[in-house]
């Protein structure tokens, strides 16, 4: 089953999020044991996300987590965002 398309993306680490109510709030992801300093930006536009070509939106290739998208099944591709690709 394909993963749902995320609705937010961190401006610093690129972490996807699935709760639009958290848009414009601080990112909660830990990077090297420290909280990310980015902000969750809204990413609900038609061209904000592309289905991962490696796992076809599943998040996994066989049993392991997809090495291209890191698990969400989607790649953030908004032009001019400064954060693109794998999370």
C-alpha positions in Angstrom: 0.0 0.0 0.0 1.3 3.4 -0.9 2.2 5.9 1.8 0.1 9.1 2.0 1.6 12.3 0.6 3.1 14.4 3.4 1.6 17.9 4.1 4.6 19.6 5.6 8.4 19.7 5.1 11.1 21.0 7.4 12.9 24.0 6.0 16.3 22.8 7.4 16.4 19.0 7.5 13.6 18.3 5.0 11.7 15.9 7.4 8.2 15.2 6.0 5.1 15.7 8.2 1.5 14.5 8.0 -0.3 17.0 10.2 -1.0 20.3 8.5 -1.8 21.9 11.9 1.9 21.7 12.7 2.8 24.0 9.7 4.8 27.1 10.8 5.8 25.3 14.0 9.2 24.1 15.0 10.5 20.8 13.6 10.6 18.1 16.2 13.2 15.9 14.5 16.5 15.0 16.3 19.6 15.4 14.2 22.9 14.3 15.8 21.1 14.2 19.2 20.0 17.9 18.9 16.7 19.2 17.9 16.5 20.5 14.4 16.2 24.3 14.2 14.0 24.3 11.1 10.3 25.1 10.7 7.6 22.9 9.3 6.5 24.6 6.1 3.2 23.8 4.4 3.7 21.5 1.5 0.3 20.8 0.1 0.8 22.1 -3.5 0.4 19.7 -6.4 4.1 20.1 -7.3 5.6 20.0 -3.8 6.1 16.2 -3.7 7.1 13.5 -6.2 6.5 9.8 -5.7 9.9 8.1 -5.0 10.9 6.3 -8.2 12.8 3.7 -6.3 10.0 2.4 -4.0 7.1 3.7 -6.0 5.5 5.4 -3.0 5.8 2.4 -0.6 8.7 3.6 1.5 10.3 0.2 1.4 12.1 -1.8 -1.3 11.5 -5.4 -0.2 12.0 -5.5 3.5 14.5 -2.6 4.2 13.5 1.0 4.2 14.0 2.7 0.8 17.5 4.2 0.5 16.4 7.0 -1.8 13.5 8.6 0.1 14.3 7.2 3.6 10.9 5.8 4.2 8.1 8.3 3.4 7.7 7.1 -0.2 7.8 10.7 -1.4 10.5 13.2 -2.3 10.1 17.0 -1.6 10.8 18.7 -4.9 9.4 22.2 -4.5 11.6 24.5 -6.7 13.4 27.2 -4.8 12.8 25.7 -1.4 16.5 25.0 -0.7 15.6 21.6 0.7 15.0 18.8 -1.8 15.4 15.1 -2.1 15.9 12.6 0.6 15.2 13.4 4.2 
